[in-house]
Amino acid sequence: MDARPLLIVALLALGGCAGDSGDVSDPTEPLPARSLEITVSSGTAGEETTWSLTCDPAGGTHPTPAAACGVLDEAADPFAPVPDDMACTQIYGGPETASITGTWEGENIAATYERTNGCEIARWDALAAVLTPLGLTRAANAVNASTDPG
């Protein structure tokens, strides 16, 4: 009996076990305990931005990950909704909406944010570095430009 076909099969099987470790992630490696996806909509059709954010260390596609992680670290319960029995001023803050999904401190997160009343505006503003980091920069630049004597 010719052993060459068995040898070829064995070599092919061994070759299939060797892979490019740069392209394959270890499925047993846990995801970061603080890994979020943040989506913010301006309220205008098609104007939506999505960022990833990881903390410890701060990273992802979020424009200011360190600031965002710092705000989330200091917030008492950043993902909690406004309580149903909370009395809120009926002030409309704009059409913007946001969602945060992912994992934070080992807990699954699915939170939504809007600016439809005073409570929701306060909740949004508490996470401004997370939800509107570029908007804050534009606002600060506008203030600086208007007060610049030169």
C-alpha positions as CSV (number, residue, x, y, z in Angstrom):
1,M,0.0,0.0,0.0
2,D,1.3,3.4,-1.0
3,A,1.5,5.7,2.1
4,R,1.9,8.9,0.1
5,P,-1.9,9.8,0.1
6,L,-2.1,9.4,3.9
7,L,1.0,11.6,4.3
8,I,-0.5,14.3,2.0
9,V,-3.7,14.3,4.0
10,A,-1.8,14.5,7.3
11,L,0.3,17.4,6.0
12,L,-2.8,19.2,4.8
13,A,-4.5,18.7,8.1
14,L,-1.4,20.1,10.0
15,G,-1.2,23.0,7.6
16,G,-4.8,23.9,8.3
17,C,-4.0,24.1,12.0
18,A,-1.4,26.8,11.4
19,G,-3.0,30.1,10.9
20,D,-2.0,33.8,10.7
21,S,-2.5,34.8,14.3
22,G,-2.6,38.5,13.3
23,D,-6.0,37.9,11.6
24,V,-7.7,35.6,14.0
25,S,-8.8,36.7,17.5
26,D,-8.8,34.4,20.4
27,P,-12.5,33.6,21.1
28,T,-11.7,32.8,24.7
29,E,-10.2,36.2,25.2
30,P,-12.8,38.4,27.0
31,L,-14.0,41.7,25.6
32,P,-12.9,44.7,27.5
33,A,-15.1,45.2,30.6
34,R,-15.7,48.8,29.5
35,S,-16.4,48.7,25.8
36,L,-19.2,50.9,24.3
37,E,-20.7,52.0,21.0
38,I,-22.1,55.5,21.0
39,T,-24.4,56.7,18.3
40,V,-25.5,60.3,18.1
41,S,-28.1,61.7,15.7
42,S,-28.6,65.4,15.0
43,G,-32.2,64.8,14.3
44,T,-31.7,65.5,10.6
45,A,-32.1,62.5,8.3
46,G,-28.8,60.9,7.5
47,E,-26.8,62.9,10.1
48,E,-25.7,60.2,12.5
49,T,-22.3,59.5,14.0
50,T,-21.1,56.3,15.7
51,W,-18.0,55.9,17.8
52,S,-16.5,53.1,19.7
53,L,-15.1,53.7,23.2
54,T,-13.0,51.6,25.5
55,C,-11.6,52.5,28.8
56,D,-8.6,51.1,30.7
57,P,-6.9,52.2,28.6
58,A,-9.0,54.9,26.9
59,G,-9.3,54.3,23.2
60,G,-11.6,53.6,20.3
61,T,-12.8,55.9,17.5
62,H,-14.3,58.4,19.9
63,P,-12.7,61.8,19.4
64,T,-11.8,62.3,23.1
65,P,-11.7,58.9,24.7
66,A,-9.9,60.0,27.9
67,A,-12.4,62.8,28.6
68,A,-15.3,60.5,27.8
69,C,-14.0,57.7,30.1
70,G,-13.4,60.3,32.9
71,V,-17.0,61.6,32.7
72,L,-18.4,58.0,32.8
73,D,-16.1,57.1,35.7
74,E,-17.3,60.1,37.7
75,A,-21.0,59.8,37.0
76,A,-23.1,58.1,39.6
77,D,-25.2,56.0,37.2
78,P,-24.6,57.3,33.7
79,F,-26.8,54.8,31.9
80,A,-29.9,55.1,34.2
81,P,-33.0,56.5,32.6
82,V,-34.9,59.4,34.1
83,P,-37.2,58.0,36.8
84,D,-40.9,57.7,35.7
85,D,-42.0,59.7,38.8
86,M,-39.6,62.6,38.2
87,A,-41.1,66.0,37.6
88,C,-39.4,67.6,34.6
89,T,-39.6,71.1,33.1
90,Q,-41.2,71.1,29.7
91,I,-38.3,72.7,27.9
92,Y,-37.4,71.3,24.5
93,G,-33.7,71.1,23.9
94,G,-33.6,70.0,20.3
95,P,-34.1,66.9,18.1
96,E,-30.8,65.2,18.9
97,T,-30.9,61.6,20.1
98,A,-28.2,59.2,21.2
99,S,-27.8,55.6,22.2
100,I,-25.0,53.8,24.1
101,T,-24.7,50.1,23.9
102,G,-22.1,47.6,25.1
103,T,-20.5,46.5,28.3
104,W,-19.6,48.6,31.3
105,E,-18.1,47.1,34.5
106,G,-19.3,43.7,33.3
107,E,-22.9,44.8,32.8
108,N,-24.7,44.9,29.4
109,I,-25.7,48.5,28.6
110,A,-28.5,49.7,26.3
111,A,-29.3,53.4,27.1
112,T,-31.0,56.1,25.1
113,Y,-30.7,59.8,25.4
114,E,-32.8,62.7,24.0
115,R,-33.3,66.4,24.7
116,T,-37.1,66.5,25.0
117,N,-37.5,68.0,28.5
118,G,-35.4,69.5,31.3
119,C,-34.6,66.1,32.9
120,E,-33.4,64.6,29.6
121,I,-31.4,67.8,28.8
122,A,-29.6,67.6,32.2
123,R,-28.9,63.9,31.6
124,W,-27.5,64.6,28.1
125,D,-25.4,67.6,29.4
126,A,-24.0,65.4,32.2
127,L,-22.5,63.2,29.5
128,A,-21.6,66.0,27.0
129,A,-18.0,64.8,26.7
130,V,-19.3,61.4,25.7
131,L,-22.2,62.4,23.5
132,T,-21.1,65.6,21.8
133,P,-17.4,66.1,22.1
134,L,-17.1,67.8,18.8
135,G,-20.1,70.0,19.4
136,L,-18.4,71.2,22.6
137,T,-15.3,72.0,20.7
138,R,-17.2,74.0,18.0
139,A,-19.1,75.9,20.8
140,A,-15.9,76.7,22.6
141,N,-14.3,77.9,19.4
142,A,-17.3,80.1,18.6
143,V,-17.0,81.7,22.1
144,N,-13.3,82.1,21.8
145,A,-13.6,83.7,18.3
146,S,-16.3,86.1,19.5
147,T,-14.1,87.3,22.4
148,D,-10.8,87.3,20.5
149,P,-9.7,91.0,20.3
150,G,-7.5,90.3,17.3
